[in-house]
Amino acid sequence: MHDLMPSQATLLCSVVIPVYNGATVITRCLDALADQTLTPDRYELLVVDDGSTDATAAVVERWRLAHPRICLALLQQANAGPAAARNRGAEHANAPLLFFTDADCAPTFTWLEAMAAPFMDPDVAGAKGAYVTEQRAAIPRFVQAEYEDRYDRMRGQPQIDFIDTYSAAYRRSIFLENKGFDPIFTTASVEDQEFSFRLAQKGYRLVFAPEAKVSHLHDGNLGDYFRRKYYIGFWKALMIRWHPERMVQDSHTPQVLKVQIVLLAAIVGLAALALLGAVWAPLTWAWAGVAAAILVFLATALPFTLKLVRRSPALAMVGLGMVLVRALALGSGYLNGAIHFAGTLPGVHQPVITGWQRLVKRSMDILGALVGLAISIPLVAIAALAIKLDSPGGLFGQVRVGRMDARFGSSNYVR
C-alpha cells in the first residue's frame, strides 16, 4: 500500500518494476529511483512481485518503511511472467505516464526527467532509453557493446518501432487502450518488442531517448548469455507469426545478424554433407561451400569487430567467438520455437505487410527452406546408406527373394 499518495495534479509518472526472486538486486534499483532529480511528489513506484519464492517482498517492505518520502506500492501475484506483472502495475498506476524498468537495473539520477522529456511532444506515444554498465568482465562488456551498436542504428531516426522495457515509457491511456503486453510470453523475452511493434503498426509515434540511461547487470557468463539469446529466438518464432514484416526489418535489429544465423546453418549443413564424402566422393565438393560460408560469416562480423577493437583488442578477440555463439543461440531457439508454435494459435493477430516486404519475407522463407534441405540431405543419405548396408548383397547389389523362394540378384545402378 502507499505510505504517501502524491496529488493527482502534480503526479507525472508511475514507475512499474516487475520482480521475481530479486531480493539481492531490488534494493539497488529502489535506491537509484529514490535519488532522482525529479522531486518525489512527481512520481510513484509500483513493485510487482511475480510470485517470488525468496525474500523479495520482505526486502521491498523494509525499504518502503525506511523511505517514507517515496510513494511505493507493493503488489503481489502468482507467478505469471513479466508481461503480466507489468500489466498489473499499469492497472494500479495513477499517473498519465507509465515508466518501466527492471529489478536488476539502477536508473541514473536524471532518468525520470530524461524519460519524460520526449512526451513534451503530444504526438509521442512511447519512448525507449538505453543501457550502461559498470561491469568490467569480458562478457558483460561484449553485451554492452552489442547494445551500443544498436543504439548507433537508432540515433537520428525520427521514430522507432522497438522499445525494450528495461528503460521504457508510454502514455498510460494508450497503453491501456492497446491492452498492454501479451501475457502469452511467460518469460522475459520479446513481450516488449511485440507491444511496440503493435503500436508502431497502428501508427503511434515511438522515439529513442538515449539520455534515459539505466545501469544494468548484464549476463555474467557464457551460459547465461546463450540461455537469454536462445529464449529470445524461441519466443520470436511466435511473435513473427503475428508481425511477419519484422522478419524483414525493424529499427533495432542489425540486418547482418539475420544473415549470420542463415550462414551458420549453411556451414553446419554443408559440413555434414562434406563428411559424407568419405562414403561418396562427389560430396567432398561441399568443403568448398563450407569455406566460402565461413569467409562470408567472418566478413559480416568485421564491422562490429572493428568497433570492439576501438574499445579493446582483447575484447575483439572474445567478440568473434561471441558473435558465433549469438547466431547459434538465436538460430537454434528460433528453430525450436518454429516447431513448438506450429499450428493454430490463440488470439487474432492480423499482420500488416507491404508488397515489397512480403516479397523479401518470401525470399527469406525460400532461403530458409534451402538451408533446411541442405541440413536434411545428409540425414536422409545416412538413413538410406544404413538400409542398404542392412540388406543382403552389399552396398551396390542386393539379393531378393522371388516366387517359390527363388533368390536372384539386383543391381542398384541405373543404366
ZAVEXZA-647247 format. One record per atom (N, C-alpha, C, O): x, y, z. Coordinates in steps of 0.05 Angstrom, whole numbers, plus 5000, padded with zeros to 4 digits. Each point is the difference from the previous one (the first is absolute). Layout:
# ZAVEXZA-647247
XYZ ...
***
This chain:
# ZAVEXZA-647247
501749765000 498350245000 501750255000 502449985006 496450254987 501550254999 500350125028 498050005016 504450094991 500350165024 499250284996 498850135017 501849974959 499550284994 499150024971 501549924982 496150175014 498950014972 500350294990 498750185010 503049864969 500250274989 497450104988 498249844994 501650425004 497650124989 499849924970 502050004986 495649945005 499549944972 500950234982 500849964977 499050285034 500750244984 503050014994 500850114980 500949795039 502950024997 501349754990 502250004991 496349775010 501249754993 500549984970 498250044984 504349915009 500849994972 500249714989 499149944978 502149895038 500649734989 499749795022 500550055024 498849714967 499949765017 502149814990 500049934976 501849985041 502249824992 499349725009 499649945023 500249884957 499249725005 502549834999 501550004980 499049845041 502349835002 499149715006 499449945022 500649894958 499449715005 502449875012 502350074993 497349755026 502249865012 499349725007 497849945010 504149884985 499649715008 502649915012 502150004987 497849925038 502449915015 502350204998 502249934993 497150325012 502050224997 500950125026 500650245001 499449605020 500750115027 502850125000 500550195015 501349714969 502750095001 500550254983 502150135002 496049944980 500550224982 498050235002 500650224992 497049735020 497950204999 500750255016 499150224993 502449765029 500850235016 501650204983 499650245002 502349654982 501650174983 498250164981 500550244996 497549644993 498150134982 498550225014 499850224990 499049715033 498450195015 501650245010 499150235000 503449715009 501750225010 500550204977 500050255005 500549654971 500450184977 497550164994 500350244993 497449645009 497550144994 499350215022 498550194995 502649775029 499550205021 501850244998 499650205012 502649774972 502050214997 499850124971 501849984984 495950155011 499550114973 499950315001 499450115021 501150014956 499750294999 497150085000 499450235008 498849604985 497150055002 499249975029 500749815014 497850384996 499249995029 498049785005 498549924982 501649975043 498349765006 497050044996 498549814997 500650455004 497150044996 499149974971 497750014994 504349954988 499449984971 499849714990 499249954977 501549855040 500049734991 499249805022 500350065024 498949714968 499449785018 501349754989 500549974976 500149845042 501349754993 498049775006 498749995020 501149834960 498349765004 501749764995 500749934977 500049935044 501549754998 498149774999 498349965018 501949874961 498249784997 501649745004 501649924983 497949955040 501349755006 498649774986 497749935006 503749964975 498849794982 500349725012 501349834988 497650135036 500149745012 502849915010 500649774998 501050425012 502749935009 499949805022 498149995017 503949834984 500349805021 502250075020 500549855018 500850384977 502150095019 498850235017 497650025003 504250155008 499150215019 499450264986 500150215013 499449794961 499550254985 498050185014 500550235004 497149665002 497950175012 500950135026 499450235005 501949615012 500950115026 502150224996 500050205014 501849774966 502150204994 498650264991 500850215009 497349764973 498650244990 498450145023 500050255001 498749605015 498550115022 501850155020 499350225010 503149674996 501850145018 501050264987 500350205014 500249794960 500950244986 497950215001 500550245005 497049684991 497750195000 499850155027 499650245001 500749615020 499850115027 502450195006 499750195015 502549754973 502450175004 500050254983 501750185004 496549844976 499950234982 497250114999 498649984979 500450145042 497250105001 499550234980 497650054994 504450084996 499550224981 499449894972 498950154983 501749605012 499649894973 497449845001 499549835017 498850234963 497449864998 500549734986 500749994976 499049795039 500649744989 497749815007 499149995023 499949864957 498049795004 501249734993 501349974978 498449835039 500949734994 497549834993 498249975016 501849944959 497949824991 501149724997 502249964992 496149845015 500949734999 498149834983 497550045001 503649774984 498349824984 501449734997 502349975005 496149834987 501249744994 501750034975 499550174983 502649675016 501950034977 498649974973 498849794994 501450424990 498850004974 501850124978 499350014977 503150085031 501850114981 500150315001 498150125010 504050004979 500350295002 497950164984 499350225008 499749664970 497950154985 497550045017 499050225002 500149565011 497650025017 500650195024 498250145009 504249845002 500750175023 499950294993 499150175015 502049904962 500050294991 497150094996 499350225007 499149614981 497250084996 498650055026 498450185003 502249655017 498850045027 500850275011 498350145011 504249934987 500950265010 498750234985 499250205013 500549774961 498750224984 497150045008 499150225001 499549565006 497250035008 499750155026 498050125005 504149875013 499850135026 501450284999 500050145021 501149944956 501450254998 498150245000 497749974992 503250265017 498350245002 501050224982 498550204996 503949794994 501250224984 499349974971 499349784990 500950444995 499549994971 502149864984 499549914978 502950075033 502249864986 500849755016 500250005024 500349784961 500949755011 502949974993 500750004977 501049965043 502849944995 500549715009 498849905020 503049964965 500649735007 503149975003 501550114984 499349745036 502849915002 500049735014 497949915008 504449974994 500249735011 501450005027 501550195007 498149605009 501149995027 503050005000 501250095020 500149814959 502950004999 501250254987 502350004992 496150215005 500950254989 500150215022 498350015018 503650174980 500250245018 499950244982 502050084989 495650065009 499850244983 502050215009 500350055024 500950094957 501750235007 498350225012 497650004996 503750195018 498450195016 498350194983 498350145012 502249884962 498350174983 498049844984 498750114982 501149635024 498449824983 497150094997 498950014978 499850055044 497250084998 499550244983 498250004983 503550215020 499650244984 500749944970 498650104982 503549745014 500749944972 497949834986 499550034976 499249795040 497949834989 497550164994 498549934981 501050275035 497650164996 500350214978 498050094989 504449995005 500550224981 498749964973 498850194989 501349574998 498849974973 497050065000 498950064979 499849915044 497150035001 499050295001 497650065002 504450124997 499350284995 498750044973 498450184995 502349634987 498849994973 497449845003 500149765006 497650364990 497549855004 499649774981 498349825004 503250174974 499749784981 501549745008 499649794989 502250245031 501649775009 498349825018 498850095020 501149654973 498449815016 501849835018 499149905020 503450074972 501849835015 502950074995 500750124980 501149815039 502850064998 501749785012 499149855017 503350134972 501949795009 502650135009 501050174986 500149735037 502550105010 502349814993 499849864980 502350155036 502549854993 501249875025 499650095022 502049714972 501649865021 502750135003 501150104980 500049915044 502850025005 500749785020 498249885012 504450084992 500849805020 502650085013 501750134987 498749785037 502550055014 501749745002 502250005011 496849794977 501449745001 502550014981 499950134979 502249735029 502550024985 500849734988 502049994985 496649795021 500749744988 499350004971 498550174990 502749644995 499950004971 497149974989 499250154983 499349665028 497349944989 498150245005 498650084981 501350035043 498350245004 500850234982 498350154990 504349895005 500950214983 499149954971 499350184985 500849565006 499149944974 497050064997 499150114980 499349815040 497250055000 499450304997 498350094985 503250075031 499650294998 500750114972 498750174989 503549725000 500850084973 497849934979 499550154982 499249625022 497849924983 497850215000 499050094979 500249995046 497950195002 500750274988 498450134986 504149965019 500850264989 500249994970 499550214987 501149575001 499949974971 497250054990 499650124979 498449785036 497250044992 499150285005 498450114986 502650015036 499350285005 501050184977 498750204993 503749734996 501050154978 498150004976 499750194985 498949585011 498049974979 497650195005 498950104981 500449935044 497550145007 500450315002 498150154997 504349935009 500550295003 499350154974 500849914978 497950305024 499350164977 497549924985 499150144983 499849635024 497549914988 497750165012 499750025024 498650104960 497850165010 498049835017 498750115018 501149644976 498449825016 500949714997 501449934981 497949915039 501049725001 497649815002 497750105002 502849644998 497849815003 500649795021 498649805002 503550255014 501149795018 500750135026 501850165002 496749765020 500550115026 500449775020 498349825003 504050185011 500649805020 499150115027 500150245005 498949585013 498850105025 502050055022 499250085022 503449884973 501950075021 500150315004 500750095022 498650054957 499850305002 498050094979 500650064978 496849945031 497850044981 497950195013 499850025024 498750114958 497950175009 497850014980 500449994976 497150025034 497650024983 498050195013 499950025024 498550104959 497650145012 498249785010 499349814986 499850235039 498449795013 497449944985 499249774997 499550444993 497549964986 500449834975 498349834994 503950224991 500549844976 500749715008 499249814986 502450165035 500849735009 497549845006 499849774992 498450345023 497649855009 498149964977 498849784998 500950414984 498349974977 500949764982 498449874988 504250095012 501149794983 500649745016 501449824990 497650175034 500049755016 502749915010 500449775008 501650414990 502649945012 501549774987 499549934977 502349955039 501649784991 498449744998 498249965017 502449884964 498549754997 501149805020 502349924999 496049985020 501049825021 500649724990 500849835015 498750124959 500849734989 503049965002 501049785001 500550455000 502949995004 500549975030 499950205014 500749574995 500249955029 502850035011 500449985024 501650084959 502750055009 500950274988 498850104981 503350015030 501150254989 501249944973 502149874999 496650224980 501049924973 499450224980 501650184996 496049804991 499450204978 497350135005 498950124982 500049865043 497450135006 500150304996 498050124992 504350005013 500250294997 500250074970 498850204991 502749644994 500150044971 497249984987 499250174984 499449625024 497449954987 498150245005 498650084982 501450035042 498250225006 500850254984 498350144989 504349925010 500850244985 499549964970 499450194986 501049565004 499449954972 497050054995 499250114979 499249805039 497150044998 499250294998 498450084984 502950095033 499450285000 501050134975 498650164987 503849775005 501150124975 498349934976 499750164982 499349595018 498249914978 497550184998 499050044978 500150055045 497650175000 500650304995 498150164998 504449914999 500750274993 500850185023 500450244997 499849645027 500950165023 502950074997 501649854989 499250395021 502750094998 501649925024 499350075023 502849774973 501849915021 502850124994 500850014977 500750075044 502550144996 502249885018 499449875020 503150194973 502349915016 500950245017 500350224990 500049725036 501050215019 502649905012 500049885022 502350164964 502549885009 501150105027 501649865012 497450364998 500950105026 498549875023 500850045023 497149814971 498549875022 501449735005 499249794990 502950225026 501849775004 499549855026 499450125021 500949624978 499949835024 502549835000 500849894979 500450075045 502349835003 499049725004 498649945019 502349884964 499049725001 502149805007 502450054995 496849735018 501749785005 499749804977 498249845000 503650184980 499949834976 500749715007 500849945022 498849894958 500749725003 502949975010 501850124989 498549725032 502749985012 501749774989 502449995004 496349824981 501549784989 498749914974 497950094992 503649734994 499149914974 497349855001 498450034982 501249815039 497549855002 497650195003 498049954987 502250265029 497850195003 499550144973 497750044993 504450034993 499750144975 498649824979 498150084987 502949675011 498849824981 497049955007 498350004982 501149965043 497249945008 498250244993 497849954990 503150295016 498350234994 499550034970 497750054992 504449924992 499650024971 498349774989 498450054982 502049725029 498449774991 497050055004 498449964982 500950145042 497150055005 498950244984 497750014994 504050185000 499250214982 499349894973 497950064988 503849765001 499549874975 497549835001 498450004981 501349855041 497749825003 497450164999 498249924985 501550295031 497550155001 499750184975 497750074993 504550004994 499750164976 498649844978 498750124983 501749625017 498649834981 497050035002 498649994979 500450055045 497150055004 499350284991 498050044986 503650165022 499350274994 500050064970 498350154990 503549724996 500250044971 497549914985 499450094978 499249725034 497549914988 497950225000 498250004983 502050185036 498250235002 501050244986 498450164990 504249875009 501350244987 502149914980 502350055004 496949824974 501949894981 501750224987 502249954991 496850295008 501550224988 502650065015 501950114989 498149825038 502450055016 502249804995 502350045009 497149744977 502149824991 501750144980 502449944997 496550244988 501450154979 501750225013 502350034993 496550135025 501450235010 498750115025 497550015002 504150085017 499050175022 502250205006 502349974991 497150225026 501950225005 502349935019 501850165004 498149605007 501949925021 501949784991 502450015006 496649794980 501649764994 501750054975 498950064979 503749895023 501750034976 499349784979 499649775007 500250324968 499449804979 502149784998 499349774994 503250315012 502149804998 499749775019 500949784995 497750275027 499549785020 498449784987 500549765005 497550314979 498349804987 501749844980 499749764997 502050384989 501849874980 501849805014 500549794990 500650295033 501849825014 498749755010 501249784999 496350245009 498549755008 499749814976 500449765003 498950354974 499749844976 502649874992 500249774992 502050405009 502749904993 500949775018 501249814991 498250225035 500849795018 498549744994 501249785001 496350244993 498449764993 501249884974 500149754998 500750414983 501249904975 502649865006 500649794988 501050335030 502649875007 499649735012 501349804992 496850175026 499449755013 499049794980 501049784999 497150314984 498949814980 502149914979 500149774994 501550424996 502049934980 502249835012 501149824987 499650235039 502149845013 499149715003 501549824996 495950155010 498949725002 500149864974 500749764998 498750394980 500249884973 502849924994 500649794989 501350405017 502849954993 501149765014 501649854989 497650105036 500949775015 499149744987 501449795002 496450214984 499049764986 501749954975 499749794986 502150405007 501849954978 501849765004 501049894980 499350035044 501649765006 498649754989 501349794994 496150235003 498449774989 499550044970 500249814985 499150435008 499550064972 501650244992 499350235008 502749744976 502050204994 498950264989 501050225007 496949784976 499050254989 499150205022 499950254994 499549655030 499150195020 502250175012 499550195015 503049744979 502250165011 500050294990 501350175011 497249884967 499850274990 498950195021 500450244999 498149655020 498750165020 502050155018 499350215012 503249694990 502050145016 500550284988 500650195015 499349844959 500350264988 497850195009 500450235006 497149664996 497850165010 500450085029 499350225008 501749595008 500650065028 502050235002 499550195016 502649794970 502150215000 498850274992 500650215012 497949794966 498850254991 498150125020 500050245005 498349595008 498150105020 501550115024 499150205012 503149674996 501650115023 501150274993 500050185017 501149854959 501150264992 497950225000 500550225009 497249714981 497850204999 499250075029 499450235006 500449575011 499350055028 502050195013 499250195014 503449754982 502150185012 499750284989 500450205014 499049824960 499750274988 497750155012 500150245005 497649625001 497750135012 500650095028 498950205010 503049665004 500750075028 502150225001 500550115022 500749964956 502350185000 499350285010 501450115017 496450024974 499450275009 499650025031 501150185013 497549634998 499650005029 502649945015 500550115021 501149704967 502649945013 501850255000 501450045020 498650124959 501650245000 499150205022 501650145012 495749874993 499050165022 501149905026 500750165018 499549584985 501049885025 503050065003 500950055022 500649954956 502850065001 500550285011 501950045015 496450154977 500350275010 499550015030 501150185014 497349644997 499649995029 502449865013 501150095020 499649674969 502149845012 500649774981 498249854993 504450124998 500749784983 499449735013 499249814986 501150175040 499349745014 497149944998 499249774997 499150445005 497149964998 499349914971 498249844997 503250264983 499549924973 500649714996 498649864985 503550035028 500649724998 497749835011 499349794989 499650305034 497749855012 497550044982 498449824997 501450424992 497650074985 499449824976 497649944995 504449984991 499549834976 498749735008 498149914987 502849985035 498849755010 497250055010 498249834997 501450405015 497350075011 498050044977 497749945003 503250174975 498250034977 499149734990 497749974992 504149845008 499349734992 498049875020 498049884991 502550165035 498249895020 497250134997 498049875003 502050394992 497550144997 498349894977 497649955003 503750014974 498649894977 499049725006 497749934993 503949915021 499149725007 497750005019 498149854997 502050335024 497950005020 497450104988 497949885004 502250354981 497650114988 498849814979 497649954999 504249934985 499049834978 498849745011 497949924991 503449965029 498949755011 497450055015 498149855000 501850385015 497550085014 497850044980 497749925005 502950224973 497950064981 499049754986 497549964996 504349854998 499249754987 498249845019 497949904992 502950085033 498349855019 497350145004 498049875003 502150404999 497450155002 498249964977 497649975003 503650034973 498349974975 498649735001 497749974991 503749825019 498849735002 497950005022 497849894997 502950235026 498349995023 497450154995 497849915009 502350324978 497650174996 498649954973 498250154993 502649644993 498749944975 497049935005 499449875020 498950224962 497149945003 498450245009 501050234999 496649735008 498250215008 500850125027 500649865019 499350414982 500850145025 497550155011 498350084984 501749965042 497750155011 500250294993 502250114996 495550025002 500050294995 500050064970 500649834984 498650415009 499950094973 502250214996 499950215012 502049734972 502350194995 500350024970 501249834987 497750385001 500150044971 502550154992 500350235009 501549664975 502450144992 499450224980 498249984983 503350245019 499950214980 502650004986 502150075012 498049864963 502549974986 499750104971 498149924987 503850255005 499850114973 500949794979 501149795007 498550284968 500749814979 503049944999 500749764998 501050455004 502849944998 501049855025 501849834997 497050225026 500849855024 499249714997 501449825009 496250134980 499149734996 501949854981 500649765004 500350384975 501949884981 502649935014 501049784996 500150405020 502549955014 499649775019 501749825002 496150185013 499549785020 499849734985 501049805010 497550204967 499749754986 502849904990 500549765001 501250434991 502749924992 501649885023 501449814997 498250315027 501449905024 498849725007 501549835009 495950134987 498849745005 501249794982 500749785009 499750294965 501149814981 502949945007 500949774999 500650445009 502849965008 500249825024 501649825002 496650235018 499949835023 499449714994 501149815011 497050154969 499349734992 502449864987 500449765004 501150394980 502449894987 502149925020 501349794998 499050375023 501949945021 499149755015 501649825006 495750164999 498949765013 500549764983 500549785010 499250254964 500449774981 502949915001 500649765000 501350445001 502849945002 500749845025 501749825000 496950255022 500549865025 498849725000 501149815011 496550164975 498649745001 501249804981 499849765004 501550334974 501049814980 502049805012 499749764995 502250335022 501849805011 498649805018 500749765001 497250335013 498549815017 498649794983 500049775007 498850324971 498649814982 502049814988 499549764998 502950354994 502049834988 501049795020 500549774993 499950315032 500949815021 497949785003 500749765003 496750324998 497949805004 500049804976 499749765004 500550354972 500049834976 502449815000 499749774993 502650345016 502449835001 499749785020 500849774995 498050295028 499549805021 498249784989 500549765006 497450314980 498249804988 501449824981 499649755000 502150364983 501449844980 502049815013 500249774992 501250335028 502049835014 498649785015 501249785004 496350265004 498649795015 498849794981 499149795009 500950274965 498849814981 502149804990 502350084997 497049674999 502049804990 501050084972 498450104984 504149875012 501150054974 501850244998 501150054979 499250105042 501950225000 498850274991 497550024998 504250174997 499150274996 498850044972 498050144997 503249744982 499250054973 498449784988 499350004976 500149805039 498349784990 498549875022 501050005023 496849894972 498449875020 499049734991 499749954976 499849875043 498849744994 497150015008 499450055023 498949904958 497150015005 498849724998 501049824986 496850145027 498649755000 497550024983 498350175004 501549654975 497750014983 498049785006 499849905023 498750024958 497949795004 501449745005 502149944989 496649895026 501049735007 502850025013 501649814998 498950415017 502550045014 502450014982 502349965009 497350104966 502350034981 501450265006 498850215004 503949774998 501650245006 501350104974 500949854984 499350425014 501350114976 501350275009 499250125020 502849964965 501450245007 498950244984 499049974978 501350275034 499250244986 502150215005 501250025021 499250154959 502050215002 498750265007 497750054992 503750125023 498950265008 500850214979 499250235003 502349694976 500750194980 497650044981 498649804994 501050434996 498050064979 501650054975 501650184998 497949654982 501550034975 498550164979 500950044978 
***
